Amino acid sequence: MDPDAEIAFEFVPVIRHYKSGRVERLIPSNPVPPSVDAATGVSSRDVTIDAATGLWGRIYLPDLAKCPGVRLPVVIYFHGGGLVVGSAAEASEHAFLNRLAARAGALAVSVEYRLAPEHPVPACYDDAWAAVRWAASDKGPADPWVRDHADAARVFVLGFSAGGNVAHNVTLRAGLGLEEGDDGGGAAVRVKGMALLHPYFLAATRAEGEVKVPWVREKLEELWAFACGGGRNAAGPDDPRVNPVAEGAPSLRRLGCERVLVCTADDELEVRGKAYYEGLLASGWVEGEVELLDSAGEEHEFHLHRPDSPKALGLMDRLVAFIQGKQ
């Protein structure tokens, strides 16, 4: 059989991978260019973060007339897509960042991290770490927007779905670096807060009622192994990178941030997101340092597809308050 036609792995409607190595990304893509957004006044442009790996990001600057003479909090954002699809240029993600930058008065960087299977895990984490160090540097990176307007003491890491997984792993890496006195590159990175939207976490042992759609859960577990590059048995659902509360995983108290916001929806990841929140409390975090927002009855991507719905507006309000330091 022709290896270019023989399927090695597929998750419809997300991705199909052939034995020849050919990849079909099945989710329709709608990339948009950076711009000045008429609705919010936010300006955006694409910047190179690491030329050696091709890593880039889309940077968002709010209308400075509305926040004159102040340094802006920095939001480093990681998009969703199961670690295999998605882009910082996707229209829905772009619109979300415009709204967030405007409402929070924040400089945002949406990271175009490398995707599996062409770049298996941990490439996404390495890219995320490079982006955080680039944006959080207090020595003034080459980009003038970051250099002239960012407050390196107020860096927030935000991730949606698979991007929530990335956000957790990069914030944990920041914490482990702080324990060692640096990040392996000469300067420790400090993260003010981490917000996870419907994060992509799994577990081998499933709680009663956890699995809502069995075939989706099975595919999510297969997708994790696929993203790690070695087939179904490459990395299981208790790998600490995808199950941060697994036995033997680093304590969540070692996260390199001061506050955490966990947001869940009525999806296949809801129970694992809540388990993460409970794991934070069990590890020594206290109420006030960690928050849970449960958008009950809403699907996985509701805030992207229906941004003006009441619960999407509520989610945005909570993110803005989190970034601005309000309870």
Stockholm file with secondary structure:
# STOCKHOLM 1.0

chainA/1-327         MDPDAEIAFEFVPVIRHYKSGRVERLIPSNPVPPSVDAATGVSSRDVTIDAATGLWGRIYLPDLAKCPGVRLPVVIYFHGGGLVVGSAAEASEHAFLNRLAARAGALAVSVEYRLAPEHPVPACYDDAWAAVRWAASDKGPADPWVRDHADAARVFVLGFSAGGNVAHNVTLRAGLGLEEGDDGGGAAVRVKGMALLHPYFLAATRAEGEVKVPWVREKLEELWAFACGGGRNAAGPDDPRVNPVAEGAPSLRRLGCERVLVCTADDELEVRGKAYYEGLLASGWVEGEVELLDSAGEEHEFHLHRPDSPKALGLMDRLVAFIQGKQ
#=GR chainA/1-327 SS CCTTTSEEEEETTTEEEETTSCEEECSCCCBCCCCBCTTTCCEEEEEEEETTTTEEEEEEECCGGGSTTCCEEEEEEECCSTTTSCCTTBHHHHHHHHHHHHHHTCEEEEEECCCTTTSCTTHHHHHHHHHHHHHHCSSCCSCHHHHHHEEEEEEEEEEETHHHHHHHHHHHHHHHHHHHTSCSSSSCCCEEEEEEESCCCCCSSCCTTCCSSHHHHHHHHHHHHHHTTSCTTSSCTTSTTTCTTSTTSCCGGGCSEEEEEEEEESSTTHHHHHHHHHHHHHHTCCBTTEEEEEETTCCTTHHHHCTTSHHHHHHHHHHHHHHHTCC
#=GC SS_cons         CCTTTSEEEEETTTEEEETTSCEEECSCCCBCCCCBCTTTCCEEEEEEEETTTTEEEEEEECCGGGSTTCCEEEEEEECCSTTTSCCTTBHHHHHHHHHHHHHHTCEEEEEECCCTTTSCTTHHHHHHHHHHHHHHCSSCCSCHHHHHHEEEEEEEEEEETHHHHHHHHHHHHHHHHHHHTSCSSSSCCCEEEEEEESCCCCCSSCCTTCCSSHHHHHHHHHHHHHHTTSCTTSSCTTSTTTCTTSTTSCCGGGCSEEEEEEEEESSTTHHHHHHHHHHHHHHTCCBTTEEEEEETTCCTTHHHHCTTSHHHHHHHHHHHHHHHTCC
//
